[in-house]
Amino acid sequence: MAGEIILYDLPTRSPHPQCWNPNTWKARAALNLKSLPYQTLWIEYPDLAPTFSSFGIPSNPVSESPWLYAAPATRLPDGSYVMDSRAIALALDKLYPEPSLHMHEGAAIDRAQAAVIALITALAAVIVPRPPKMVLGERSADYFRRTREVKFGMALAELGASEVMAEEAWEGEGLVRAVEELRGVLREREGEFVGGQEVGFADFVLGGGCGVFSGKLDKGGDLYDRVMSFDKSFERHRKACAKWFERDG
């Protein structure tokens, strides 16, 4: 097992690409927690399927995901490939048990994931139009627009054009429910982490989701500050996990 770990991540369009995607952040934070040396290879959206299929990675079941292939993926030291942040975390915990990602806390991970999905879904009119304009290079931006327009049934420009629609998202019942879910996850146990006193993968699920709001898609705090203002526990959790989100490339 002398080979190097490789993380396949989605790049920003800057000369020095950085992590921005919530799913790849989860895998990156898991590697950072374990202090494992790894190399980042940046891969554009339209190259995911041909590249990952050439590695022999099985595609996602159509019943479980709208994307047959999605970032992140890793090549492990034995030369095997794993796709999906949760599967990557499971593999890392098996190979490198300490410090643990507490993957046995499946219910907590599920709840954290459901809360993040609910939050991003509720704010889709605000968030989804931004990556092509603020983050992605030309090829990935074109791919993102095309695939998301199919998913949402409208042009992204239309989805994000209305300030009224965006503001309604902040005041909608969907966001209220998502915030309550997130608050419940963080308050279930005593301590700054989802599991209480020890960090685990569930925290990186939440941290990766918050990375959407605090990172490349934020405009002067219009996402991050508003989300953090809903509950003091959100900011406390973000600060507790910050060191594992420092390495972004």
C-alpha positions in Angstrom: 0.0 0.0 0.0 2.7 2.4 -1.0 0.7 4.3 -3.5 -0.4 7.9 -3.0 -4.0 8.8 -2.2 -5.6 10.9 -5.0 -8.7 13.0 -4.5 -10.6 13.9 -7.7 -12.2 17.3 -7.1 -14.2 19.9 -9.1 -12.1 23.0 -9.8 -12.9 26.6 -9.6 -11.9 28.6 -12.7 -9.1 30.5 -10.9 -5.4 29.8 -11.8 -5.1 28.1 -8.5 -8.2 25.9 -8.2 -9.9 25.5 -4.8 -12.5 23.2 -3.4 -16.0 24.6 -3.4 -18.4 21.7 -3.8 -20.2 20.4 -0.6 -19.8 16.8 -1.6 -16.1 17.0 -2.3 -15.6 19.0 0.9 -16.8 16.1 2.9 -14.2 13.7 1.5 -11.5 16.3 1.8 -12.3 17.0 5.4 -12.2 13.3 6.2 -8.7 13.1 4.7 -7.6 16.2 6.6 -8.9 14.8 9.9 -6.8 11.7 9.5 -3.8 13.9 8.4 -3.3 11.6 5.4 -1.0 12.8 2.6 -3.0 13.1 -0.7 -2.8 14.7 -4.1 -5.7 16.6 -5.6 -6.5 16.1 -9.3 -9.0 18.6 -10.7 -11.6 17.2 -13.1 -14.2 19.2 -15.0 -17.9 18.2 -14.8 -18.1 16.8 -18.4 -15.0 14.7 -17.8 -16.4 12.9 -14.7 -18.3 10.1 -16.5 -15.6 9.2 -19.1 -12.8 9.4 -16.6 -14.4 7.5 -13.7 -15.9 4.8 -16.0 -12.4 4.3 -17.5 -11.2 3.5 -14.0 -13.8 0.8 -13.7 -15.9 2.7 -11.1 -19.5 1.4 -11.1 -22.0 4.1 -12.0 -24.7 5.3 -9.5 -28.0 3.4 -9.8 -30.4 5.5 -11.7 -33.0 5.0 -8.9 -30.6 6.6 -6.3 -29.0 9.5 -8.2 -29.7 11.7 -11.2 -26.0 11.6 -12.0 -24.4 8.3 -13.1 -21.0 9.6 -12.1 -20.3 12.4 -9.6 -17.4 13.9 -7.6 -15.7 13.1 -5.4 -13.7 9.9 -6.1 -10.5 8.7 -4.7 -7.7 6.4 -5.7 -6.6 4.5 -2.5 -3.0 3.4 -1.9 -3.8 -0.1 -3.2 -4.9 1.3 -6.6 -8.6 0.8 -6.0 -11.1 3.6 -6.7 -14.0 4.7 -4.6 -16.7 7.2 -5.6 -19.1 9.1 -3.3 -18.0 10.9 -0.1 -19.7 8.5 2.3 -18.2 5.5 0.6 -14.8 7.2 0.7 -15.1 7.9 4.4 -16.1 4.3 5.1 -13.0 3.1 3.2 -10.7 5.5 5.0 -12.0 4.4 8.4 -11.4 0.8 7.5 -7.8 1.5 6.3 -6.9 4.1 8.9 -9.2 3.6 12.0 -7.8 6.4 14.0 -8.9 9.1 14.4 -12.3 7.7 13.7 -14.9 9.3 11.5 -17.6 7.5 13.5 -19.2 6.0 10.5 -21.2 3.7 12.8 -23.3 6.7 13.6 -25.4 6.1 10.5 -28.6 7.7 11.8 -26.7 11.0 12.7 -25.1 11.0 9.3 -28.5 10.5 7.6 -30.1 13.3 9.6 -27.2 15.7 8.8 -27.4 14.9 5.1 -31.2 15.3 5.1 -30.9 18.7 6.8 -28.3 19.9 4.3 -30.3 18.8 1.4 -33.4 20.5 2.8 -31.5 23.7 3.3 -29.9 23.8 -0.2 -33.3 22.8 -1.8 -35.1 25.6 0.1 -32.6 28.1 -1.2 -32.2 26.7 -4.7 -33.4 29.9 -6.4 -30.6 31.7 -4.6 -27.8 29.1 -4.9 -28.2 27.1 -8.1 -27.7 29.9 -10.6 -24.4 31.0 -9.0 -21.8 28.3 -9.8 -21.7 29.0 -13.6 -21.3 32.7 -13.0 -19.1 32.7 -9.9 -17.1 29.5 -9.8 -16.9 27.3 -12.9 -14.8 27.4 -16.0 -16.5 27.5 -19.4 -16.8 23.7 -20.0 -18.1 22.9 -16.5 -20.4 26.0 -16.5 -22.0 24.9 -19.8 -22.5 21.4 -18.4 -23.9 22.7 -15.1 -26.4 25.0 -16.8 -27.6 22.3 -19.2 -28.1 19.5 -16.6 -29.6 21.7 -13.9 -32.0 23.3 -16.4 -33.3 19.8 -17.2 -33.6 19.1 -13.4 -35.4 22.3 -12.6 -37.4 22.6 -15.8 -36.3 26.2 -16.5 -33.3 28.2 -17.5 -31.0 29.1 -14.6 -31.2 32.7 -15.6 -34.9 32.5 -15.1 -34.6 30.6 -11.8 -32.3 33.3 -10.4 -33.6 36.4 -12.2 -36.3 37.3 -9.8 -35.3 39.0 -6.6 -38.8 38.4 -5.4 -38.4 34.6 -6.0 -35.1 34.7 -4.2 -36.4 36.6 -1.2 -39.5 34.3 -1.0 -37.0 31.4 -0.7 -35.6 33.0 2.5 -39.1 33.3 3.9 -40.6 30.0 2.8 -41.8 27.1 4.9 -39.1 24.9 3.3 -36.4 27.0 4.8 -38.1 27.1 8.2 -38.3 23.3 8.3 -34.7 22.9 7.1 -33.4 25.2 9.8 -35.4 23.3 12.4 -33.9 20.0 11.1 -30.4 21.5 11.3 -30.9 22.9 14.7 -32.2 19.5 15.9 -29.1 17.7 14.6 -26.8 20.1 16.5 -28.7 20.1 19.7 -29.4 16.4 20.1 -26.3 15.8 22.2 -24.3 18.0 24.6 -21.2 19.4 22.9 -20.1 21.4 19.8 -20.2 18.4 17.4 -23.1 16.3 16.1 -21.9 13.4 18.2 -21.2 15.5 21.3 -17.6 15.9 22.2 -15.9 14.2 19.2 -15.9 15.2 15.6 -17.2 12.7 13.0 -18.3 12.4 9.4 -21.7 13.8 10.2 -20.0 17.1 11.1 -18.3 17.1 7.7 -21.7 16.6 6.0 -22.9 19.8 7.8 -19.6 21.6 7.3 -19.5 20.8 3.6 -23.0 22.1 3.2 -22.1 25.3 5.1 -19.1 25.6 2.7 -21.7 26.4 0.0 -22.7 29.4 1.9 -19.4 30.6 3.3 -17.3 30.0 0.2 -17.2 30.8 -3.4 -20.9 31.3 -3.8 -21.3 34.0 -1.1 -21.6 37.6 -2.0 -20.4 39.7 0.9 -22.2 37.6 3.5 -25.6 37.4 1.7 -25.6 33.6 2.1 -23.3 32.9 5.0 -24.4 35.6 7.4 -28.1 35.0 6.9 -27.8 31.3 7.4 -25.6 31.6 10.5 -28.0 34.2 12.0 -30.7 31.6 12.4 -29.1 29.9 15.4 -25.9 30.5 17.5 -25.1 26.7 17.3 -24.5 27.0 13.5 -21.6 29.4 13.9 -20.2 27.5 16.9 -20.2 24.3 14.9 -18.6 25.9 11.9 -15.8 27.3 14.0 -15.3 23.9 15.8 -14.8 22.2 12.4 -12.8 25.0 10.7 -9.4 23.5 10.9 -10.4 20.5 8.8 -11.7 22.8 6.1 -8.5 24.8 5.8 -6.8 22.8 3.0 -8.9 23.5 -0.1 -6.6 22.3 -2.8 
